[in-house]
Amino acid sequence: MTQWLISLVGTWGLPAIFVTMTGESAGLPISSEIVVPLGGALASQGKLYGALGLILVVAVASLANLTGSLIAFWLTRRYGERIVLSRLGRRLGLSRGHLRLANRFFDRFGLWAVFVGRLLPIVRTYISFPAGVSKIGYVRFVLATLAGAIPWNFALAYAGYKLGQHYQTVADTLSPFVIPIAIGVVILLAVAWWFGRKLGEEEEKILTAAPTES
């Protein structure tokens, strides 16, 4: 995967950065820690539109992140509730109460949840999915996504720009932290799922007990 990304971006430049980063934000396992620093390195070598290269790399990568995030966001916004309330959702212990709980969470922390998620390896790839299920507004989602994507891409591109041909040092430096972060995220998600299931069951009881309007 790494060599393929290097070859792709090295050959096609900005269009390749846009396509790969769109895929990453739509949920594909593509490493921005390879693609964006490589773009910065190419800019430092004058292979991407001269002095504007660094700015263009950040802009294209951030626009791609937004595009991919909106794809994931729309899909889960459109079909998420159907999946949760389907047989698969019931098998996973999900219910309408969990959707209500997710909505309440993102109503309260939506901007911060998306913003912080965009700054974390692995989490940044998938934060759009729970945001879509929660039905957070499009404008808020776009603003939070860009607010997190731009500094992340600038940091990676600038590091690649400064390191030049040694841009892969960025990925090598970050890689030891990816697995611990992933494990921590999995643990947190497991705990959150357990508590969310309990709270969702309470929400479901409230919805069931509530009188229906005639």
C-alpha positions in Angstrom: 0.0 0.0 0.0 2.8 2.5 0.9 4.7 1.9 -2.3 1.5 2.2 -4.3 0.6 5.5 -2.7 4.1 6.9 -3.2 4.0 5.9 -6.9 0.5 7.3 -7.4 1.1 10.6 -5.8 4.6 10.9 -7.3 3.1 10.4 -10.8 -0.2 12.3 -10.6 0.4 14.9 -7.9 -2.5 16.9 -6.7 -5.3 14.8 -8.4 -3.9 11.7 -6.7 -3.8 13.5 -3.3 -7.5 14.5 -3.8 -8.6 11.0 -4.8 -6.7 9.2 -2.0 -7.7 11.6 0.7 -11.3 11.5 -0.4 -11.2 7.7 -0.1 -9.5 7.9 3.3 -12.3 10.2 4.7 -15.0 8.0 3.2 -13.7 5.1 5.3 -11.0 3.5 3.2 -7.8 2.4 5.0 -5.5 4.9 3.3 -2.8 6.7 5.3 -2.8 10.4 5.2 0.6 10.2 7.1 2.1 9.0 3.8 0.2 10.9 1.2 0.2 14.5 2.6 3.9 14.6 3.7 4.8 13.2 0.2 2.8 16.1 -1.3 4.8 18.5 0.9 8.1 16.9 -0.1 7.2 17.3 -3.8 6.3 20.9 -3.2 9.7 21.5 -1.6 11.3 20.1 -4.7 9.4 22.4 -7.0 7.4 19.6 -8.6 4.0 21.0 -7.5 3.4 24.5 -8.8 6.4 26.1 -7.3 6.0 28.3 -4.2 2.2 27.7 -4.1 2.8 23.9 -3.8 2.5 23.7 -0.1 -0.7 25.8 0.1 -2.2 23.7 -2.7 -1.4 20.4 -1.0 -3.1 21.6 2.2 -6.1 23.0 0.3 -6.5 19.9 -1.9 -6.1 17.4 1.0 -8.5 19.4 3.2 -11.1 19.7 0.4 -10.7 15.9 -0.3 -11.2 15.2 3.4 -14.4 17.3 3.4 -15.6 15.5 0.2 -15.0 12.0 1.6 -16.5 12.9 5.0 -19.6 14.2 3.3 -20.0 11.0 1.4 -19.7 8.9 4.6 -21.9 11.4 6.4 -24.7 11.3 3.8 -24.7 7.5 3.5 -25.1 7.0 7.3 -27.6 9.9 7.5 -29.6 8.4 4.7 -29.4 4.7 5.7 -28.1 4.7 9.2 -31.4 4.6 11.0 -32.6 1.8 8.7 -29.5 -0.3 9.6 -29.9 0.4 13.3 -33.5 -0.7 13.3 -33.0 -3.6 11.0 -32.5 -7.2 12.0 -28.7 -6.6 12.1 -29.2 -3.6 14.4 -31.4 -5.6 16.8 -28.8 -8.4 16.9 -26.3 -5.9 18.0 -28.6 -4.6 20.7 -29.4 -1.3 19.0 -32.7 0.4 19.0 -34.5 3.7 18.4 -33.4 4.7 21.9 -29.8 4.5 20.8 -30.5 6.8 17.9 -32.1 9.3 20.2 -29.1 9.0 22.6 -26.7 9.6 19.7 -28.7 12.7 18.6 -28.5 14.1 22.2 -24.7 13.5 22.4 -24.0 15.2 19.1 -26.4 18.0 19.8 -24.3 18.7 22.9 -20.8 17.8 21.7 -21.2 17.6 18.0 -18.7 20.3 16.9 -16.1 19.2 19.4 -16.6 15.5 18.7 -16.0 15.9 15.0 -13.2 18.5 15.4 -11.2 16.4 17.9 -11.9 13.2 15.9 -10.4 14.8 12.7 -7.1 15.3 14.6 -6.7 11.6 15.7 -5.2 8.9 13.6 -7.8 6.1 12.7 -10.6 8.0 14.4 -10.5 10.7 11.8 -11.3 8.2 9.1 -14.5 7.1 10.7 -15.8 10.0 12.8 -18.3 10.9 9.9 -20.3 7.7 10.4 -21.5 8.3 14.0 -22.0 12.0 13.1 -24.2 11.0 10.2 -26.3 8.6 12.3 -26.8 11.4 14.9 -28.3 13.8 12.3 -26.0 16.7 13.2 -26.6 19.6 10.8 -24.7 19.8 7.5 -23.3 23.3 8.2 -22.0 22.4 11.6 -20.5 19.2 10.3 -18.7 20.9 7.4 -17.3 23.6 9.7 -16.0 21.1 12.3 -14.6 18.9 9.6 -12.6 21.7 7.9 -11.5 23.1 11.3 -9.9 19.7 12.1 -8.7 18.8 8.6 -6.8 22.0 7.8 -4.4 22.0 10.7 -3.9 18.3 10.4 -3.0 18.5 6.8 -0.9 21.6 7.2 1.2 19.9 9.9 1.8 16.8 7.8 2.5 18.8 4.6 4.8 21.3 6.3 6.7 18.4 7.9 7.1 16.8 4.5 8.1 20.1 3.0 10.9 20.6 5.6 12.1 17.0 5.5 12.1 16.8 1.7 13.2 13.4 0.5 13.1 12.1 4.1 9.3 12.8 4.3 8.6 9.2 5.3 10.1 10.1 8.7 6.7 11.6 9.4 5.0 8.3 9.0 7.7 6.5 10.9 7.5 8.9 13.8 3.7 8.6 14.0 3.4 4.9 13.4 4.4 3.8 17.0 1.5 5.9 18.3 -1.1 4.5 15.9 -1.5 1.0 17.5 -1.7 2.4 21.1 -4.2 5.0 19.9 -6.2 2.3 18.1 -6.3 0.1 21.2 -7.3 3.0 23.4 -10.1 3.9 21.0 -11.3 0.3 20.8 -11.4 0.2 24.7 -13.2 3.5 24.9 -15.7 2.5 22.2 -16.3 -0.8 24.0 -17.0 1.1 27.3 -19.1 3.7 25.5 -21.0 0.9 23.7 -21.8 -0.8 27.0 -23.0 2.4 28.7 -24.7 3.5 25.5 -26.6 0.2 25.3 -27.8 0.7 28.9 -28.8 4.3 28.3 -30.4 3.3 25.0 -32.5 0.7 26.7 -33.7 3.4 29.2 -34.5 5.7 26.3 -36.4 2.9 24.6 -38.4 2.3 27.8 -39.2 6.1 27.9 -40.3 6.1 24.3 -42.4 2.9 24.8 -44.1 4.3 27.9 -44.8 7.7 26.4 -48.4 8.1 25.4 -48.9 8.3 21.6 -50.7 11.2 20.1 -54.1 10.4 18.6 
